[in-house]
């Protein structure tokens, strides 16, 4: 969080959005650990393709 220079409230909004869209999920019972889902990986792949096309 600190290295990203995003304040806590903003970070919570992003995490809620990503979790709500199924792009990340809580790992086990630890609410501070998140992992990317397969849907999240697919999103990143497609995002990279778009970035490459737009150059």
Secondary structure as the mmCIF struct_conf table of DSSP 4:
data_model
#
loop_
_struct_conf.conf_type_id
_struct_conf.id
_struct_conf.beg_label_comp_id
_struct_conf.beg_label_asym_id
_struct_conf.beg_label_seq_id
_struct_conf.end_label_comp_id
_struct_conf.end_label_asym_id
_struct_conf.end_label_seq_id
TURN_TY1_P TURN_TY1_P1 UNK A 2 UNK A 5
HELX_RH_AL_P HELX_RH_AL_P1 UNK A 8 UNK A 20
TURN_TY1_P TURN_TY1_P2 UNK A 21 UNK A 22
BEND BEND1 UNK A 23 UNK A 23
STRN STRN1 UNK A 24 UNK A 27
TURN_TY1_P TURN_TY1_P3 UNK A 28 UNK A 29
STRN STRN2 UNK A 30 UNK A 36
HELX_RH_AL_P HELX_RH_AL_P2 UNK A 38 UNK A 54
#
